[in-house]
């Protein structure tokens, strides 16, 4: 069992590799859409990180260890290739 999105992508790649122009176009549209969604998600995460770091700098006495742990988890969520 694999996710439907992955199964569709695999079929599109197979058809595109065989020269099916409609499959090539559809695969490129899907890839662009998922890339755009990924970038939006990364930007939102970075925005949350910046806001949290500002809050830590402004009110260090009010920041709990739990807050710092959640911020660290959010940092780990950032795609390392996105930061290049």
mmCIF file as gemmi writes it, N, C-alpha and C atoms, coordinates in Angstrom:
data_model
loop_
_atom_site.group_PDB
_atom_site.id
_atom_site.type_symbol
_atom_site.label_atom_id
_atom_site.label_alt_id
_atom_site.label_comp_id
_atom_site.label_asym_id
_atom_site.label_entity_id
_atom_site.label_seq_id
_atom_site.pdbx_PDB_ins_code
_atom_site.Cartn_x
_atom_site.Cartn_y
_atom_site.Cartn_z
_atom_site.occupancy
_atom_site.B_iso_or_equiv
_atom_site.pdbx_formal_charge
_atom_site.auth_seq_id
_atom_site.auth_asym_id
_atom_site.pdbx_PDB_model_num
ATOM 1 N N . UNK Axp A 1 ? 0.849 -1.185 0 1 0 ? 1 A 1
ATOM 2 C CA . UNK Axp A 1 ? 0 0 0 1 0 ? 1 A 1
ATOM 3 C C . UNK Axp A 1 ? 0.892 1.244 0 1 0 ? 1 A 1
ATOM 4 N N . UNK Axp A 2 ? 0.61 2.15 -0.946 1 0 ? 2 A 1
ATOM 5 C CA . UNK Axp A 2 ? 1.3 3.428 -1.005 1 0 ? 2 A 1
ATOM 6 C C . UNK Axp A 2 ? 0.252 4.523 -1.153 1 0 ? 2 A 1
ATOM 7 N N . UNK Axp A 3 ? 0.6 5.745 -0.78 1 0 ? 3 A 1
ATOM 8 C CA . UNK Axp A 3 ? -0.355 6.851 -0.933 1 0 ? 3 A 1
ATOM 9 C C . UNK Axp A 3 ? -0.737 7.043 -2.404 1 0 ? 3 A 1
ATOM 10 N N . UNK Axp A 4 ? -1.958 7.492 -2.628 1 0 ? 4 A 1
ATOM 11 C CA . UNK Axp A 4 ? -2.462 7.687 -3.988 1 0 ? 4 A 1
ATOM 12 C C . UNK Axp A 4 ? -1.599 8.678 -4.763 1 0 ? 4 A 1
ATOM 13 N N . UNK Axp A 5 ? -1.16 9.745 -4.098 1 0 ? 5 A 1
ATOM 14 C CA . UNK Axp A 5 ? -0.331 10.745 -4.775 1 0 ? 5 A 1
ATOM 15 C C . UNK Axp A 5 ? 0.945 10.117 -5.315 1 0 ? 5 A 1
ATOM 16 N N . UNK Axp A 6 ? 1.561 9.26 -4.527 1 0 ? 6 A 1
ATOM 17 C CA . UNK Axp A 6 ? 2.791 8.603 -4.95 1 0 ? 6 A 1
ATOM 18 C C . UNK Axp A 6 ? 2.53 7.636 -6.107 1 0 ? 6 A 1
ATOM 19 N N . UNK Axp A 7 ? 1.422 6.907 -6.045 1 0 ? 7 A 1
ATOM 20 C CA . UNK Axp A 7 ? 1.076 5.98 -7.126 1 0 ? 7 A 1
ATOM 21 C C . UNK Axp A 7 ? 0.826 6.734 -8.434 1 0 ? 7 A 1
ATOM 22 N N . UNK Axp A 8 ? 0.125 7.861 -8.332 1 0 ? 8 A 1
ATOM 23 C CA . UNK Axp A 8 ? -0.139 8.669 -9.528 1 0 ? 8 A 1
ATOM 24 C C . UNK Axp A 8 ? 1.163 9.215 -10.092 1 0 ? 8 A 1
ATOM 25 N N . UNK Axp A 9 ? 2.02 9.725 -9.213 1 0 ? 9 A 1
ATOM 26 C CA . UNK Axp A 9 ? 3.303 10.251 -9.683 1 0 ? 9 A 1
ATOM 27 C C . UNK Axp A 9 ? 4.127 9.171 -10.372 1 0 ? 9 A 1
ATOM 28 N N . UNK Axp A 10 ? 4.138 7.974 -9.82 1 0 ? 10 A 1
ATOM 29 C CA . UNK Axp A 10 ? 4.896 6.88 -10.444 1 0 ? 10 A 1
ATOM 30 C C . UNK Axp A 10 ? 4.356 6.554 -11.83 1 0 ? 10 A 1
ATOM 31 N N . UNK Axp A 11 ? 3.04 6.497 -11.95 1 0 ? 11 A 1
ATOM 32 C CA . UNK Axp A 11 ? 2.445 6.212 -13.255 1 0 ? 11 A 1
ATOM 33 C C . UNK Axp A 11 ? 2.743 7.331 -14.262 1 0 ? 11 A 1
ATOM 34 N N . UNK Axp A 12 ? 2.685 8.566 -13.794 1 0 ? 12 A 1
ATOM 35 C CA . UNK Axp A 12 ? 2.998 9.69 -14.676 1 0 ? 12 A 1
ATOM 36 C C . UNK Axp A 12 ? 4.445 9.635 -15.145 1 0 ? 12 A 1
ATOM 37 N N . UNK Axp A 13 ? 5.349 9.293 -14.254 1 0 ? 13 A 1
ATOM 38 C CA . UNK Axp A 13 ? 6.766 9.19 -14.628 1 0 ? 13 A 1
ATOM 39 C C . UNK Axp A 13 ? 6.955 8.084 -15.656 1 0 ? 13 A 1
ATOM 40 N N . UNK Axp A 14 ? 6.318 6.96 -15.45 1 0 ? 14 A 1
ATOM 41 C CA . UNK Axp A 14 ? 6.441 5.847 -16.402 1 0 ? 14 A 1
ATOM 42 C C . UNK Axp A 14 ? 5.918 6.26 -17.773 1 0 ? 14 A 1
ATOM 43 N N . UNK Axp A 15 ? 4.727 6.884 -17.784 1 0 ? 15 A 1
ATOM 44 C CA . UNK Axp A 15 ? 4.145 7.32 -19.058 1 0 ? 15 A 1
ATOM 45 C C . UNK Axp A 15 ? 4.967 8.439 -19.688 1 0 ? 15 A 1
ATOM 46 N N . UNK Axp A 16 ? 5.476 9.358 -18.87 1 0 ? 16 A 1
ATOM 47 C CA . UNK Axp A 16 ? 6.29 10.466 -19.393 1 0 ? 16 A 1
ATOM 48 C C . UNK Axp A 16 ? 7.6 9.943 -19.973 1 0 ? 16 A 1
ATOM 49 N N . UNK Axp A 17 ? 8.202 8.969 -19.308 1 0 ? 17 A 1
ATOM 50 C CA . UNK Axp A 17 ? 9.456 8.393 -19.81 1 0 ? 17 A 1
ATOM 51 C C . UNK Axp A 17 ? 9.262 7.695 -21.147 1 0 ? 17 A 1
ATOM 52 N N . UNK Axp A 18 ? 8.046 7.225 -21.389 1 0 ? 18 A 1
ATOM 53 C CA . UNK Axp A 18 ? 7.769 6.562 -22.662 1 0 ? 18 A 1
ATOM 54 C C . UNK Axp A 18 ? 7.426 7.575 -23.762 1 0 ? 18 A 1
ATOM 55 N N . UNK Axp A 19 ? 7.393 8.872 -23.417 1 0 ? 19 A 1
ATOM 56 C CA . UNK Axp A 19 ? 7.184 9.907 -24.415 1 0 ? 19 A 1
ATOM 57 C C . UNK Axp A 19 ? 5.785 10.479 -24.48 1 0 ? 19 A 1
ATOM 58 N N . UNK Axp A 20 ? 4.906 10.108 -23.583 1 0 ? 20 A 1
ATOM 59 C CA . UNK Axp A 20 ? 3.539 10.629 -23.569 1 0 ? 20 A 1
ATOM 60 C C . UNK Axp A 20 ? 3.567 12.101 -23.147 1 0 ? 20 A 1
ATOM 61 N N . UNK Axp A 21 ? 3.304 12.989 -24.103 1 0 ? 21 A 1
ATOM 62 C CA . UNK Axp A 21 ? 3.403 14.42 -23.853 1 0 ? 21 A 1
ATOM 63 C C . UNK Axp A 21 ? 2.39 14.904 -22.813 1 0 ? 21 A 1
ATOM 64 N N . UNK Axp A 22 ? 1.184 14.346 -22.812 1 0 ? 22 A 1
ATOM 65 C CA . UNK Axp A 22 ? 0.191 14.742 -21.801 1 0 ? 22 A 1
ATOM 66 C C . UNK Axp A 22 ? 0.677 14.373 -20.403 1 0 ? 22 A 1
ATOM 67 N N . UNK Axp A 23 ? 1.318 13.215 -20.269 1 0 ? 23 A 1
ATOM 68 C CA . UNK Axp A 23 ? 1.848 12.796 -18.971 1 0 ? 23 A 1
ATOM 69 C C . UNK Axp A 23 ? 2.987 13.704 -18.532 1 0 ? 23 A 1
ATOM 70 N N . UNK Axp A 24 ? 3.817 14.116 -19.478 1 0 ? 24 A 1
ATOM 71 C CA . UNK Axp A 24 ? 4.918 15.029 -19.152 1 0 ? 24 A 1
ATOM 72 C C . UNK Axp A 24 ? 4.361 16.355 -18.633 1 0 ? 24 A 1
ATOM 73 N N . UNK Axp A 25 ? 3.374 16.901 -19.325 1 0 ? 25 A 1
ATOM 74 C CA . UNK Axp A 25 ? 2.771 18.171 -18.904 1 0 ? 25 A 1
ATOM 75 C C . UNK Axp A 25 ? 2.092 18.043 -17.538 1 0 ? 25 A 1
ATOM 76 N N . UNK Axp A 26 ? 1.338 16.979 -17.355 1 0 ? 26 A 1
ATOM 77 C CA . UNK Axp A 26 ? 0.632 16.779 -16.085 1 0 ? 26 A 1
ATOM 78 C C . UNK Axp A 26 ? 1.617 16.595 -14.933 1 0 ? 26 A 1
ATOM 79 N N . UNK Axp A 27 ? 2.687 15.838 -15.156 1 0 ? 27 A 1
ATOM 80 C CA . UNK Axp A 27 ? 3.688 15.632 -14.111 1 0 ? 27 A 1
ATOM 81 C C . UNK Axp A 27 ? 4.338 16.969 -13.731 1 0 ? 27 A 1
ATOM 82 N N . UNK Axp A 28 ? 4.667 17.779 -14.729 1 0 ? 28 A 1
ATOM 83 C CA . UNK Axp A 28 ? 5.281 19.079 -14.444 1 0 ? 28 A 1
ATOM 84 C C . UNK Axp A 28 ? 4.335 19.988 -13.677 1 0 ? 28 A 1
ATOM 85 N N . UNK Axp A 29 ? 3.054 19.977 -14.019 1 0 ? 29 A 1
ATOM 86 C CA . UNK Axp A 29 ? 2.074 20.782 -13.277 1 0 ? 29 A 1
ATOM 87 C C . UNK Axp A 29 ? 1.997 20.324 -11.823 1 0 ? 29 A 1
ATOM 88 N N . UNK Axp A 30 ? 1.952 19.014 -11.608 1 0 ? 30 A 1
ATOM 89 C CA . UNK Axp A 30 ? 1.878 18.479 -10.245 1 0 ? 30 A 1
ATOM 90 C C . UNK Axp A 30 ? 3.13 18.831 -9.457 1 0 ? 30 A 1
ATOM 91 N N . UNK Axp A 31 ? 4.281 18.702 -10.091 1 0 ? 31 A 1
ATOM 92 C CA . UNK Axp A 31 ? 5.546 18.987 -9.414 1 0 ? 31 A 1
ATOM 93 C C . UNK Axp A 31 ? 5.609 20.465 -9.03 1 0 ? 31 A 1
ATOM 94 N N . UNK Axp A 32 ? 5.204 21.355 -9.93 1 0 ? 32 A 1
ATOM 95 C CA . UNK Axp A 32 ? 5.202 22.781 -9.621 1 0 ? 32 A 1
ATOM 96 C C . UNK Axp A 32 ? 4.252 23.101 -8.467 1 0 ? 32 A 1
ATOM 97 N N . UNK Axp A 33 ? 3.072 22.477 -8.473 1 0 ? 33 A 1
ATOM 98 C CA . UNK Axp A 33 ? 2.105 22.733 -7.399 1 0 ? 33 A 1
ATOM 99 C C . UNK Axp A 33 ? 2.658 22.279 -6.052 1 0 ? 33 A 1
ATOM 100 N N . UNK Axp A 34 ? 3.246 21.083 -6.011 1 0 ? 34 A 1
ATOM 101 C CA . UNK Axp A 34 ? 3.794 20.584 -4.742 1 0 ? 34 A 1
ATOM 102 C C . UNK Axp A 34 ? 5.003 21.402 -4.302 1 0 ? 34 A 1
ATOM 103 N N . UNK Axp A 35 ? 5.794 21.884 -5.255 1 0 ? 35 A 1
ATOM 104 C CA . UNK Axp A 35 ? 6.925 22.736 -4.915 1 0 ? 35 A 1
ATOM 105 C C . UNK Axp A 35 ? 6.432 24.042 -4.307 1 0 ? 35 A 1
ATOM 106 N N . UNK Axp A 36 ? 5.414 24.631 -4.911 1 0 ? 36 A 1
ATOM 107 C CA . UNK Axp A 36 ? 4.84 25.875 -4.398 1 0 ? 36 A 1
ATOM 108 C C . UNK Axp A 36 ? 4.291 25.672 -2.989 1 0 ? 36 A 1
ATOM 109 N N . UNK Axp A 37 ? 3.588 24.576 -2.766 1 0 ? 37 A 1
ATOM 110 C CA . UNK Axp A 37 ? 3.038 24.289 -1.437 1 0 ? 37 A 1
ATOM 111 C C . UNK Axp A 37 ? 4.156 24.105 -0.418 1 0 ? 37 A 1
ATOM 112 N N . UNK Axp A 38 ? 5.239 23.457 -0.827 1 0 ? 38 A 1
ATOM 113 C CA . UNK Axp A 38 ? 6.376 23.236 0.068 1 0 ? 38 A 1
ATOM 114 C C . UNK Axp A 38 ? 7.017 24.572 0.452 1 0 ? 38 A 1
ATOM 115 N N . UNK Axp A 39 ? 7.195 25.444 -0.515 1 0 ? 39 A 1
ATOM 116 C CA . UNK Axp A 39 ? 7.79 26.754 -0.244 1 0 ? 39 A 1
ATOM 117 C C . UNK Axp A 39 ? 6.902 27.552 0.698 1 0 ? 39 A 1
ATOM 118 N N . UNK Axp A 40 ? 5.601 27.537 0.486 1 0 ? 40 A 1
ATOM 119 C CA . UNK Axp A 40 ? 4.68 28.25 1.383 1 0 ? 40 A 1
ATOM 120 C C . UNK Axp A 40 ? 4.792 27.715 2.808 1 0 ? 40 A 1
ATOM 121 N N . UNK Axp A 41 ? 4.87 26.405 2.946 1 0 ? 41 A 1
ATOM 122 C CA . UNK Axp A 41 ? 4.985 25.792 4.271 1 0 ? 41 A 1
ATOM 123 C C . UNK Axp A 41 ? 6.304 26.188 4.936 1 0 ? 41 A 1
ATOM 124 N N . UNK Axp A 42 ? 7.387 26.189 4.178 1 0 ? 42 A 1
ATOM 125 C CA . UNK Axp A 42 ? 8.687 26.561 4.738 1 0 ? 42 A 1
ATOM 126 C C . UNK Axp A 42 ? 8.692 28.026 5.175 1 0 ? 42 A 1
ATOM 127 N N . UNK Axp A 43 ? 8.104 28.902 4.374 1 0 ? 43 A 1
ATOM 128 C CA . UNK Axp A 43 ? 8.05 30.315 4.739 1 0 ? 43 A 1
ATOM 129 C C . UNK Axp A 43 ? 7.223 30.532 5.998 1 0 ? 43 A 1
ATOM 130 N N . UNK Axp A 44 ? 6.123 29.827 6.127 1 0 ? 44 A 1
ATOM 131 C CA . UNK Axp A 44 ? 5.292 29.949 7.331 1 0 ? 44 A 1
ATOM 132 C C . UNK Axp A 44 ? 6.069 29.486 8.562 1 0 ? 44 A 1
ATOM 133 N N . UNK Axp A 45 ? 6.779 28.376 8.426 1 0 ? 45 A 1
ATOM 134 C CA . UNK Axp A 45 ? 7.582 27.878 9.552 1 0 ? 45 A 1
ATOM 135 C C . UNK Axp A 45 ? 8.673 28.867 9.922 1 0 ? 45 A 1
ATOM 136 N N . UNK Axp A 46 ? 9.348 29.431 8.927 1 0 ? 46 A 1
ATOM 137 C CA . UNK Axp A 46 ? 10.392 30.424 9.217 1 0 ? 46 A 1
ATOM 138 C C . UNK Axp A 46 ? 9.813 31.659 9.903 1 0 ? 46 A 1
ATOM 139 N N . UNK Axp A 47 ? 8.654 32.078 9.465 1 0 ? 47 A 1
ATOM 140 C CA . UNK Axp A 47 ? 7.995 33.228 10.09 1 0 ? 47 A 1
ATOM 141 C C . UNK Axp A 47 ? 7.697 32.939 11.56 1 0 ? 47 A 1
ATOM 142 N N . UNK Axp A 48 ? 7.195 31.75 11.845 1 0 ? 48 A 1
ATOM 143 C CA . UNK Axp A 48 ? 6.907 31.375 13.237 1 0 ? 48 A 1
ATOM 144 C C . UNK Axp A 48 ? 8.189 31.33 14.072 1 0 ? 48 A 1
ATOM 145 N N . UNK Axp A 49 ? 9.261 30.832 13.48 1 0 ? 49 A 1
ATOM 146 C CA . UNK Axp A 49 ? 10.547 30.77 14.193 1 0 ? 49 A 1
ATOM 147 C C . UNK Axp A 49 ? 11.036 32.18 14.517 1 0 ? 49 A 1
ATOM 148 N N . UNK Axp A 50 ? 10.979 33.076 13.529 1 0 ? 50 A 1
ATOM 149 C CA . UNK Axp A 50 ? 11.43 34.448 13.768 1 0 ? 50 A 1
ATOM 150 C C . UNK Axp A 50 ? 10.605 35.13 14.852 1 0 ? 50 A 1
ATOM 151 N N . UNK Axp A 51 ? 9.3 34.928 14.826 1 0 ? 51 A 1
ATOM 152 C CA . UNK Axp A 51 ? 8.445 35.511 15.862 1 0 ? 51 A 1
ATOM 153 C C . UNK Axp A 51 ? 8.785 34.95 17.239 1 0 ? 51 A 1
ATOM 154 N N . UNK Axp A 52 ? 9.024 33.654 17.301 1 0 ? 52 A 1
ATOM 155 C CA . UNK Axp A 52 ? 9.361 33.028 18.582 1 0 ? 52 A 1
ATOM 156 C C . UNK Axp A 52 ? 10.7 33.524 19.097 1 0 ? 52 A 1
ATOM 157 N N . UNK Axp A 53 ? 11.682 33.66 18.209 1 0 ? 53 A 1
ATOM 158 C CA . UNK Axp A 53 ? 12.984 34.157 18.644 1 0 ? 53 A 1
ATOM 159 C C . UNK Axp A 53 ? 12.894 35.606 19.121 1 0 ? 53 A 1
ATOM 160 N N . UNK Axp A 54 ? 12.073 36.408 18.462 1 0 ? 54 A 1
ATOM 161 C CA . UNK Axp A 54 ? 11.861 37.782 18.925 1 0 ? 54 A 1
ATOM 162 C C . UNK Axp A 54 ? 11.234 37.789 20.314 1 0 ? 54 A 1
ATOM 163 N N . UNK Axp A 55 ? 10.266 36.923 20.53 1 0 ? 55 A 1
ATOM 164 C CA . UNK Axp A 55 ? 9.608 36.842 21.834 1 0 ? 55 A 1
ATOM 165 C C . UNK Axp A 55 ? 10.608 36.424 22.916 1 0 ? 55 A 1
ATOM 166 N N . UNK Axp A 56 ? 11.495 35.494 22.579 1 0 ? 56 A 1
ATOM 167 C CA . UNK Axp A 56 ? 12.508 35.051 23.546 1 0 ? 56 A 1
ATOM 168 C C . UNK Axp A 56 ? 13.445 36.207 23.891 1 0 ? 56 A 1
ATOM 169 N N . UNK Axp A 57 ? 13.846 36.988 22.873 1 0 ? 57 A 1
ATOM 170 C CA . UNK Axp A 57 ? 14.731 38.126 23.132 1 0 ? 57 A 1
ATOM 171 C C . UNK Axp A 57 ? 14.033 39.21 23.954 1 0 ? 57 A 1
ATOM 172 N N . UNK Axp A 58 ? 12.751 39.429 23.69 1 0 ? 58 A 1
ATOM 173 C CA . UNK Axp A 58 ? 12.035 40.495 24.386 1 0 ? 58 A 1
ATOM 174 C C . UNK Axp A 58 ? 11.658 40.114 25.818 1 0 ? 58 A 1
ATOM 175 N N . UNK Axp A 59 ? 11.271 38.846 26.02 1 0 ? 59 A 1
ATOM 176 C CA . UNK Axp A 59 ? 10.799 38.403 27.332 1 0 ? 59 A 1
ATOM 177 C C . UNK Axp A 59 ? 11.48 37.1 27.749 1 0 ? 59 A 1
ATOM 178 N N . UNK Axp A 60 ? 12.792 37.105 27.94 1 0 ? 60 A 1
ATOM 179 C CA . UNK Axp A 60 ? 13.487 35.851 28.26 1 0 ? 60 A 1
ATOM 180 C C . UNK Axp A 60 ? 13.027 35.218 29.573 1 0 ? 60 A 1
ATOM 181 N N . UNK Axp A 61 ? 12.558 36.038 30.513 1 0 ? 61 A 1
ATOM 182 C CA . UNK Axp A 61 ? 12.135 35.495 31.803 1 0 ? 61 A 1
ATOM 183 C C . UNK Axp A 61 ? 10.808 34.757 31.717 1 0 ? 61 A 1
ATOM 184 N N . UNK Axp A 62 ? 10.027 35.025 30.668 1 0 ? 62 A 1
ATOM 185 C CA . UNK Axp A 62 ? 8.711 34.395 30.529 1 0 ? 62 A 1
ATOM 186 C C . UNK Axp A 62 ? 8.732 33.125 29.674 1 0 ? 62 A 1
ATOM 187 N N . UNK Axp A 63 ? 9.879 32.794 29.095 1 0 ? 63 A 1
ATOM 188 C CA . UNK Axp A 63 ? 9.965 31.66 28.177 1 0 ? 63 A 1
ATOM 189 C C . UNK Axp A 63 ? 10.198 30.377 28.963 1 0 ? 63 A 1
ATOM 190 N N . UNK Axp A 64 ? 9.353 29.406 28.723 1 0 ? 64 A 1
ATOM 191 C CA . UNK Axp A 64 ? 9.471 28.12 29.416 1 0 ? 64 A 1
ATOM 192 C C . UNK Axp A 64 ? 10.339 27.163 28.606 1 0 ? 64 A 1
ATOM 193 N N . UNK Axp A 65 ? 10.768 26.108 29.27 1 0 ? 65 A 1
ATOM 194 C CA . UNK Axp A 65 ? 11.544 25.069 28.577 1 0 ? 65 A 1
ATOM 195 C C . UNK Axp A 65 ? 10.693 24.396 27.502 1 0 ? 65 A 1
ATOM 196 N N . UNK Axp A 66 ? 9.414 24.264 27.76 1 0 ? 66 A 1
ATOM 197 C CA . UNK Axp A 66 ? 8.502 23.659 26.774 1 0 ? 66 A 1
ATOM 198 C C . UNK Axp A 66 ? 8.447 24.515 25.496 1 0 ? 66 A 1
ATOM 199 N N . UNK Axp A 67 ? 8.405 25.812 25.683 1 0 ? 67 A 1
ATOM 200 C CA . UNK Axp A 67 ? 8.381 26.727 24.54 1 0 ? 67 A 1
ATOM 201 C C . UNK Axp A 67 ? 9.664 26.569 23.716 1 0 ? 67 A 1
ATOM 202 N N . UNK Axp A 68 ? 10.794 26.489 24.403 1 0 ? 68 A 1
ATOM 203 C CA . UNK Axp A 68 ? 12.078 26.308 23.713 1 0 ? 68 A 1
ATOM 204 C C . UNK Axp A 68 ? 12.12 24.96 22.993 1 0 ? 68 A 1
ATOM 205 N N . UNK Axp A 69 ? 11.534 23.935 23.593 1 0 ? 69 A 1
ATOM 206 C CA . UNK Axp A 69 ? 11.514 22.608 22.972 1 0 ? 69 A 1
ATOM 207 C C . UNK Axp A 69 ? 10.663 22.622 21.702 1 0 ? 69 A 1
ATOM 208 N N . UNK Axp A 70 ? 9.526 23.274 21.771 1 0 ? 70 A 1
ATOM 209 C CA . UNK Axp A 70 ? 8.65 23.376 20.597 1 0 ? 70 A 1
ATOM 210 C C . UNK Axp A 70 ? 9.349 24.163 19.494 1 0 ? 70 A 1
ATOM 211 N N . UNK Axp A 71 ? 10.054 25.219 19.859 1 0 ? 71 A 1
ATOM 212 C CA . UNK Axp A 71 ? 10.79 26.003 18.875 1 0 ? 71 A 1
ATOM 213 C C . UNK Axp A 71 ? 11.891 25.155 18.22 1 0 ? 71 A 1
ATOM 214 N N . UNK Axp A 72 ? 12.569 24.347 19 1 0 ? 72 A 1
ATOM 215 C CA . UNK Axp A 72 ? 13.606 23.463 18.444 1 0 ? 72 A 1
ATOM 216 C C . UNK Axp A 72 ? 12.994 22.455 17.473 1 0 ? 72 A 1
ATOM 217 N N . UNK Axp A 73 ? 11.827 21.915 17.815 1 0 ? 73 A 1
ATOM 218 C CA . UNK Axp A 73 ? 11.145 20.982 16.906 1 0 ? 73 A 1
ATOM 219 C C . UNK Axp A 73 ? 10.747 21.677 15.605 1 0 ? 73 A 1
ATOM 220 N N . UNK Axp A 74 ? 10.318 22.909 15.708 1 0 ? 74 A 1
ATOM 221 C CA . UNK Axp A 74 ? 9.952 23.671 14.513 1 0 ? 74 A 1
ATOM 222 C C . UNK Axp A 74 ? 11.181 23.921 13.64 1 0 ? 74 A 1
ATOM 223 N N . UNK Axp A 75 ? 12.304 24.225 14.266 1 0 ? 75 A 1
ATOM 224 C CA . UNK Axp A 75 ? 13.549 24.42 13.504 1 0 ? 75 A 1
ATOM 225 C C . UNK Axp A 75 ? 13.944 23.156 12.762 1 0 ? 75 A 1
ATOM 226 N N . UNK Axp A 76 ? 13.74 22.006 13.39 1 0 ? 76 A 1
ATOM 227 C CA . UNK Axp A 76 ? 14.095 20.73 12.757 1 0 ? 76 A 1
ATOM 228 C C . UNK Axp A 76 ? 13.195 20.444 11.55 1 0 ? 76 A 1
ATOM 229 N N . UNK Axp A 77 ? 12.021 21.038 11.529 1 0 ? 77 A 1
ATOM 230 C CA . UNK Axp A 77 ? 11.069 20.82 10.442 1 0 ? 77 A 1
ATOM 231 C C . UNK Axp A 77 ? 11.486 21.528 9.153 1 0 ? 77 A 1
ATOM 232 N N . UNK Axp A 78 ? 12.349 22.547 9.283 1 0 ? 78 A 1
ATOM 233 C CA . UNK Axp A 78 ? 12.789 23.315 8.122 1 0 ? 78 A 1
ATOM 234 C C . UNK Axp A 78 ? 13.662 22.428 7.241 1 0 ? 78 A 1
ATOM 235 N N . UNK Axp A 79 ? 13.379 22.443 5.962 1 0 ? 79 A 1
ATOM 236 C CA . UNK Axp A 79 ? 14.127 21.689 4.964 1 0 ? 79 A 1
ATOM 237 C C . UNK Axp A 79 ? 15.531 22.296 4.854 1 0 ? 79 A 1
ATOM 238 N N . UNK Axp A 80 ? 16.598 21.511 5.089 1 0 ? 80 A 1
ATOM 239 C CA . UNK Axp A 80 ? 17.954 22.081 5.033 1 0 ? 80 A 1
ATOM 240 C C . UNK Axp A 80 ? 18.297 22.648 3.66 1 0 ? 80 A 1
ATOM 241 N N . UNK Axp A 81 ? 17.734 22.091 2.598 1 0 ? 81 A 1
ATOM 242 C CA . UNK Axp A 81 ? 18.008 22.602 1.253 1 0 ? 81 A 1
ATOM 243 C C . UNK Axp A 81 ? 17.335 23.941 1.026 1 0 ? 81 A 1
ATOM 244 N N . UNK Axp A 82 ? 16.303 24.238 1.801 1 0 ? 82 A 1
ATOM 245 C CA . UNK Axp A 82 ? 15.579 25.497 1.639 1 0 ? 82 A 1
ATOM 246 C C . UNK Axp A 82 ? 16.385 26.668 2.141 1 0 ? 82 A 1
ATOM 247 N N . UNK Axp A 83 ? 17.283 26.439 3.087 1 0 ? 83 A 1
ATOM 248 C CA . UNK Axp A 83 ? 18.032 27.514 3.7 1 0 ? 83 A 1
ATOM 249 C C . UNK Axp A 83 ? 19.249 27.93 2.887 1 0 ? 83 A 1
ATOM 250 N N . UNK Axp A 84 ? 19.535 27.273 1.783 1 0 ? 84 A 1
ATOM 251 C CA . UNK Axp A 84 ? 20.719 27.617 0.984 1 0 ? 84 A 1
ATOM 252 C C . UNK Axp A 84 ? 20.622 28.953 0.351 1 0 ? 84 A 1
